[in-house]
Amino acid sequence: MVVKRKSRKRVKKSGIIYFAINSRIPEMVKIGMTIASADERLKAANKKNEFMPGIWSITQKVKTNDVKRTEELAHQLFKDYHDKECVSTEMFFIPEGYTIKTMADQVRSKDKILLDRADKTEKAKAAIEKAKKELEDITQETDNLLILPED
């Protein structure tokens, strides 16, 4: 009997982290993510909304192979500038001395570090698993050598 594997729907992880400004909210930036295009995201953001007047425009984009990881990184980097009075978790004050481009550049730079560290971490984990297997084999071999022979 042949068992068919269930095919798992693959979730798209790549996309962009965007830095959007609103014509009515100076000195603030919305740092969000999308797996769609920036244009599609802007269309949704600029629909009539009584709670969010003004027009959004995306001034910077950071391409990434994992939007969740990179958005979390961006929010972590600028957590001290988060607008705590806003219901959105994506609204940040622009730090003094920064432009939106320098903010995006920081995210790009730190994301590369995360990627590099992820590769090193995976290699180290693989080495640990290999060493555990070798240790199990040695332990089993030793146990077998210590068994008393039957008469």
C-alpha positions in Angstrom: 0.0 0.0 0.0 1.4 3.4 -1.0 0.8 6.2 1.4 0.5 9.6 -0.1 2.1 12.5 1.6 0.0 15.4 2.5 1.3 18.4 0.6 1.9 21.3 2.9 1.0 24.7 1.5 4.2 26.7 1.4 3.9 30.1 3.1 5.6 32.9 1.3 8.2 34.5 3.6 10.0 36.9 1.3 8.8 40.4 0.7 9.7 43.9 1.9 9.8 45.9 5.0 8.5 49.4 4.1 9.1 52.8 5.7 6.0 54.9 5.0 5.2 58.5 5.9 1.9 60.2 6.1 1.3 63.7 4.8 -0.5 64.6 8.1 1.8 63.0 10.6 5.2 64.8 10.4 8.2 63.3 12.2 6.7 59.8 12.2 7.3 56.7 10.1 5.3 53.5 9.8 7.5 50.5 9.7 5.5 47.6 8.3 5.9 44.5 6.1 4.2 43.0 3.1 4.7 40.0 0.9 2.7 41.9 -1.8 4.1 44.8 -3.8 4.6 48.2 -2.3 2.0 49.6 -4.7 -0.6 47.1 -3.5 0.2 47.9 0.1 -0.2 51.7 -0.5 -3.5 51.2 -2.2 -4.8 49.5 0.9 -3.3 52.1 3.2 -4.7 55.0 1.2 -8.3 53.9 1.2 -10.7 56.4 2.9 -10.4 55.9 6.6 -11.9 58.3 9.1 -9.3 57.4 11.8 -6.3 57.9 9.6 -6.4 61.0 7.4 -3.6 62.0 5.0 -1.9 60.2 2.2 0.7 57.5 2.8 3.8 57.1 0.7 6.6 54.6 1.0 10.0 56.2 1.0 12.2 53.3 1.7 12.0 49.5 1.2 14.2 46.7 2.5 14.0 43.4 0.6 14.1 40.3 2.8 13.8 36.6 2.6 11.8 36.6 5.8 9.5 39.5 6.4 8.6 38.6 10.0 12.2 38.3 11.1 13.2 41.6 9.5 10.1 43.5 10.7 10.7 42.3 14.2 14.3 43.4 13.9 13.3 46.9 12.7 10.8 47.3 15.5 13.4 46.1 18.0 16.0 48.5 16.7 13.7 51.5 17.1 11.7 50.3 20.1 12.8 53.4 22.1 11.1 55.6 19.5 7.8 53.6 19.3 4.7 55.8 19.6 3.2 54.3 22.7 0.0 56.4 22.4 -0.8 55.0 19.0 -2.9 51.8 18.7 -0.6 50.6 15.9 2.5 48.8 16.8 4.1 50.1 13.6 4.3 53.8 14.3 7.7 55.3 15.3 9.1 58.7 15.8 12.1 59.4 13.6 15.2 59.5 15.9 17.1 62.8 16.1 19.9 62.9 13.5 18.3 60.1 11.5 16.5 60.2 8.2 14.2 57.4 7.0 16.9 56.3 4.7 19.4 55.9 7.6 16.8 54.0 9.5 16.3 51.6 6.5 20.1 51.3 6.1 20.4 50.3 9.8 17.8 47.6 9.2 19.6 46.3 6.1 22.9 46.3 7.9 21.6 44.5 11.0 19.6 42.0 8.9 22.7 40.9 7.1 24.3 40.3 10.5 21.3 38.2 11.5 21.5 36.2 8.3 25.3 35.6 8.8 24.7 34.5 12.4 21.8 32.2 11.4 24.2 30.3 9.0 26.8 30.0 11.7 24.2 28.9 14.3 22.8 26.2 11.9 26.4 24.9 11.3 27.1 24.8 15.0 23.8 23.0 15.8 24.6 20.5 13.1 28.0 19.9 14.6 26.4 19.4 18.0 23.9 16.8 16.6 26.8 15.0 14.9 28.8 14.9 18.1 25.8 13.7 20.1 25.3 10.8 17.6 29.1 10.0 17.9 28.8 10.0 21.7 25.8 7.7 21.6 27.6 5.3 19.3 30.7 5.3 21.5 28.5 4.7 24.6 26.7 1.8 22.9 29.9 0.3 21.7 31.4 0.6 25.2 28.3 -1.0 26.8 28.6 -3.9 24.3 32.3 -4.4 25.1 31.5 -4.5 28.9 28.9 -7.3 28.6 30.1 -10.5 30.2 30.3 -13.4 27.8 27.9 -16.2 28.3 29.4 -19.6 29.1 
